[in-house]
Amino acid sequence: MTKKLLFAGIATGLLATAAVPAIAKHHAKDGAMHSDADLSVVISHDRRKDDKARDVYRNPAETLAFFQVKPTHTVAEYGPGGGWYTRILLPYLSSNGKYVAINGDSDSINFTSRSREGRSKSWPERFPDAASKWTDVSADKIAAFESDEVPDEMKGKIDRVLIFRSMHGMLNGARSDSELQNLREILADDGMIGVVQHRANADASYAMSKGTKGYLKQASVVALFELNGFELVDSSEINANPKDTKDYEKGVWTLPPVLTNKDEGRSKYQAIGESDRMTLLFKKRP
Amino acid sequence: MKKKLMIGALTALGVVAMAPASAKHHEEDGAHKETNLRTIITHERRAEDKARDKYRRPAQTIGFFGIKTNHTVVEYVPGGGWYSRILAPYVADNGKFIGLTFAPDPLPFGDEAKERIRNFPTKFPNDVAEWTGMPAAKFTAYTTDKVPEEANGTADFVIIPRMMHNLMRWNLADSEIKVMRNMLKDGGMVGIIQHRAKDGTPFSYADGNKGYLRTDTVVKFMEAHGFELVKQSEINANRKDTADYPKGVWTLPPRYAEGDTDKAKYAAIGESDRMTLLFKKLP
């Protein structure tokens, strides 16, 4: 009896320790039972009720685990856009780490209109308030910079840079060179870059895989990182989708969530789901 | 008698085989056979250029690349015109020679230097005319930000002599290679000659700032931008180059960045070790 109870107690204790990161444990001691430093708590939070439908394709828990993101890290999200990943990362990091939003250097972009240019240039000022509204994290805890304007004291201090589906934009804008160099500069020597990107077939033509369709070859992405001073640490099939044929005239935007063809073929594209994606982890090479 | 005739026929065949059709045409006009590469390379206008032939091996390099006299050839960043004084006369009659240089705006240069680059399209054809004695109207020049639409898809060959390190270190690589790719015909070729870092050299030395790049870096870059490596050559190799100087490739001749310090040692090494790579534009 004693033996059995004791054993069960130890097992429960072990399980709890294994499942909850150190930081959540610390919060629990303070009496805060639901800590945002616990990724599962963040992912199941009410504020994500509109975001959750895409979890099945974007696999945030598995993806962040693969990128070895810790709640104590300083994490830069490159191109946060509508904030889908921001609503996970920002609360997750707000207590014990730091969240930084990074957009590309607007000087390297050819804008099609003044209003677009204005929106892009004012983004670093606008983003903290927007992200604060999404998450209730105070705006003064949210930093946002263009990649070439990260303050010197932050350079070399970033533990992770996460680039979700933004590599094709860099290539379309002919600025993967300058952007990857900027990101290399802000990354800590032992830091890593996690990339999720729409994946073209390995034998796709250049026209279908140069970025204008949203898809890139995995080998091209690895090559771009290698020649800009990184090396591949690991790759994962977490975000793969073998049903994606990747040959749509209008590119990846044919699929959900954009469904650019509207009602035409909608059920077919919904059955495919979101795109096939590569998931890659890089570190700096000396 | 009959025998003599046959020798005559063989000689005629030999001439035809050696000289391209246009040279024959020129002979009829009594002009120099400028389409013959050997004639060009030994031309007296190259009196000062010749000293570097033993390092730059222009005849072998052009032969390896397969550049033909009827090609439209784009020379990327001709600079002082060392290669232009060979390529321009080589293709002037039956092909087309185009000089192409950087888009000035993103360059890490002062205003004066940028202004010089902005003037390149007007100045360069006149420079080539002066060097070659051929009319400036035969030659065209663009900066990469102002290539007209009608020039796209017209080039058979783009040659990039020792310029990849600048593209890498000045963050111009993506934008410049895109322009060159657009200028090429389908299946067009790119010839790259580049100072070569030893395999495995750390990024800190081989990021372009020392002039040297690793071969795998150049190949990966081209592959990521829609080209495939066709073949590579050791024509421009130099095994004596240790490729590890604090001041980079400019330590060696013709620059001698260390001045008189160890000049004899660097003269004995000669110009840098270079990769010579031929790429094909993929669809």
Interface residues (C-beta under 8 A of the other chain):
Chain A: S108 L171 A174 R175 S176 D177 S178 Q181 S205 Y206 A207 K210 A219 S220 A223 L224 E226 L227 G229 R285 P286
Chain B: P106 M168 N171 L172 A173 D174 S175 K178 P202 F203 S204 D207 D216 T217 K220 F221 E223 A224 H225 G226 L282 P283
